[in-house]
Amino acid sequence: MAEIKNVDAMRMIGYPYLPTMMDGNGSFYSAWEEFMHSDAPAQLDAHQTGQKNRTALIVFSPYSFVYYIGSLFPVGTEKFGDFVTFDLPDSKAAVHTETADTVIYQIGVNQGIERLMKQFEKSELKIPEHLAMTSKPYLVDSWRMDEQDKICDHAGIMYIGEEQDSQPDEYDD
């Protein structure tokens, strides 16, 4: 199910990855594998006060992006360990939720985004044409866990911000 709704402010805690770190198929599979087989998930879960989750956050710029792997936390959660924090604002967003039983991180970033966009189009949601050219260039893929630490659902969240200048890098000679 996809709908436009308000999402609360959240804090992403995890590790950032650049596009140059993608695997040959355009995914962050190797980064996810390293993350999942490290002590990072246990550290994140130990500090979680909200619902446990595994999350990917993509922060776009007009010409690139940064991909984060970690978990979403309530705003104000203190930084811990060697993790990086990124605060997401409360916002209007396009949200697609579905039942899931596993974290899917093997597919390419572009294929994941395309899959989410198809859900928004199917639901006839009005979404930004160019997410990187908005005031809130954020896309979240979050897999929530139940009390037995099993994946129970997936949410794809596209923030909806104001359109920005389409020529951000103009220079006067």
C-alpha positions as CSV (number, residue, x, y, z in Angstrom):
1,M,0.0,0.0,0.0
2,A,1.3,3.4,-0.9
3,E,0.1,6.8,0.4
4,I,1.2,10.4,1.1
5,K,1.4,11.0,4.8
6,N,3.4,12.8,7.5
7,V,6.4,11.1,8.9
8,D,8.0,12.0,12.2
9,A,11.6,13.3,12.4
10,M,14.1,10.4,12.8
11,R,17.8,9.9,13.4
12,M,19.7,7.5,11.1
13,I,22.7,5.9,12.8
14,G,25.0,3.8,10.7
15,Y,27.8,4.0,8.1
16,P,28.0,6.1,4.9
17,Y,29.1,4.7,1.6
18,L,29.8,6.5,-1.7
19,P,28.7,5.4,-5.2
20,T,32.3,4.4,-5.9
21,M,31.9,1.6,-3.3
22,M,29.0,-0.1,-5.2
23,D,29.4,-3.6,-6.5
24,G,29.4,-4.4,-10.2
25,N,25.6,-4.8,-10.3
26,G,25.1,-1.3,-8.8
27,S,24.2,-2.6,-5.3
28,F,25.9,-2.2,-1.9
29,Y,25.7,-6.0,-1.4
30,S,29.3,-6.2,-0.2
31,A,28.8,-3.4,2.2
32,W,25.6,-4.9,3.6
33,E,27.3,-8.3,3.9
34,E,30.2,-6.8,5.9
35,F,27.7,-4.8,8.0
36,M,25.5,-7.8,8.7
37,H,28.4,-10.0,9.7
38,S,30.0,-7.5,12.0
39,D,29.0,-6.5,15.5
40,A,27.2,-3.3,14.1
41,P,23.7,-4.8,14.2
42,A,24.1,-5.9,17.8
43,Q,25.4,-2.5,18.8
44,L,22.5,-0.7,17.1
45,D,20.0,-3.0,18.6
46,A,21.5,-2.6,22.1
47,H,20.9,1.2,21.9
48,Q,17.5,1.0,20.2
49,T,14.6,2.5,22.2
50,G,12.1,2.4,19.3
51,Q,11.3,-0.5,17.0
52,K,14.4,-2.5,15.9
53,N,15.1,-2.1,12.2
54,R,17.7,-2.4,9.4
55,T,17.7,0.6,7.2
56,A,19.2,2.1,4.1
57,L,19.1,5.9,3.6
58,I,20.0,7.5,0.3
59,V,20.8,11.3,0.5
60,F,20.8,12.7,-3.0
61,S,22.6,15.7,-4.5
62,P,22.1,16.9,-8.0
63,Y,25.0,14.8,-9.3
64,S,25.6,12.0,-6.8
65,F,24.4,10.5,-3.5
66,V,25.5,9.0,-0.2
67,Y,24.1,5.6,0.9
68,Y,23.9,4.9,4.6
69,I,23.5,1.4,6.2
70,G,22.3,1.3,9.8
71,S,19.1,1.8,11.8
72,L,16.5,4.5,12.4
73,F,16.2,5.9,15.9
74,P,14.1,8.5,17.7
75,V,15.4,12.0,17.3
76,G,17.8,12.9,20.1
77,T,19.4,9.5,20.4
78,E,23.0,10.1,21.3
79,K,25.8,9.1,18.9
80,F,27.7,6.0,20.0
81,G,30.5,3.9,18.8
82,D,32.1,4.8,15.5
83,F,28.7,5.3,13.8
84,V,27.7,8.4,11.9
85,T,24.3,10.2,12.6
86,F,22.1,11.8,10.1
87,D,18.9,13.6,11.2
88,L,15.8,13.4,9.0
89,P,13.1,16.1,9.4
90,D,9.4,15.6,10.0
91,S,7.9,15.8,6.6
92,K,5.2,14.9,4.1
93,A,6.4,11.8,2.4
94,A,5.2,9.1,-0.1
95,V,5.3,5.8,1.9
96,H,4.9,2.3,0.6
97,T,4.6,-0.5,3.1
98,E,4.5,-4.2,2.6
99,T,4.9,-7.5,4.5
100,A,8.5,-8.8,4.3
101,D,10.5,-11.5,6.0
102,T,14.0,-10.6,4.9
103,V,16.2,-7.6,4.2
104,I,16.7,-7.3,0.5
105,Y,20.0,-5.7,-0.3
106,Q,21.2,-7.7,-3.2
107,I,19.5,-5.7,-5.9
108,G,21.0,-2.6,-7.5
109,V,20.2,0.8,-6.1
110,N,18.5,1.9,-9.3
111,Q,16.4,-1.3,-9.5
112,G,15.3,-0.7,-5.9
113,I,14.3,2.9,-6.6
114,E,12.5,1.9,-9.8
115,R,10.5,-0.7,-7.9
116,L,9.5,1.9,-5.3
117,M,8.6,4.4,-7.9
118,K,6.3,1.9,-9.7
119,Q,4.4,1.5,-6.4
120,F,3.9,5.2,-6.1
121,E,2.8,5.5,-9.7
122,K,0.4,2.6,-9.3
123,S,-1.2,4.4,-6.4
124,E,-1.2,7.6,-8.4
125,L,0.8,9.6,-5.8
126,K,2.1,13.0,-6.7
127,I,5.9,12.7,-6.0
128,P,8.8,14.9,-6.9
129,E,10.0,14.5,-10.5
130,H,13.7,14.9,-9.5
131,L,14.2,14.0,-5.8
132,A,17.8,15.4,-5.9
133,M,16.4,18.8,-6.8
134,T,14.2,19.2,-3.7
135,S,14.8,20.6,-0.2
136,K,14.4,17.0,1.2
137,P,16.4,14.7,-1.1
138,Y,15.9,11.6,1.1
139,L,14.9,8.1,0.3
140,V,14.6,5.5,3.1
141,D,14.3,1.7,2.8
142,S,13.6,0.3,6.3
143,W,12.9,-3.3,7.4
144,R,11.3,-3.4,10.8
145,M,11.7,-6.3,13.2
146,D,9.3,-7.9,15.6
147,E,9.9,-8.9,19.3
148,Q,11.7,-12.1,18.1
149,D,14.1,-10.0,15.9
150,K,12.5,-11.4,12.7
151,I,11.9,-9.0,9.8
152,C,8.1,-8.3,9.7
153,D,7.7,-5.5,7.2
154,H,9.3,-3.1,4.8
155,A,8.7,0.6,4.3
156,G,10.0,2.7,1.4
157,I,9.8,6.4,2.2
158,M,10.4,9.2,-0.3
159,Y,10.5,12.6,1.4
160,I,8.5,15.4,-0.4
161,G,10.3,18.8,-0.3
162,E,10.1,22.0,-2.2
163,E,11.7,22.1,-5.6
164,Q,15.1,23.8,-5.7
165,D,17.1,25.6,-8.4
166,S,17.6,23.3,-11.3
167,Q,21.1,24.8,-12.0
168,P,22.8,24.6,-8.6
169,D,26.4,24.8,-10.0
170,E,26.3,27.9,-12.2
171,Y,29.4,30.0,-12.0
172,D,30.1,33.5,-13.3
173,D,33.3,33.8,-15.3
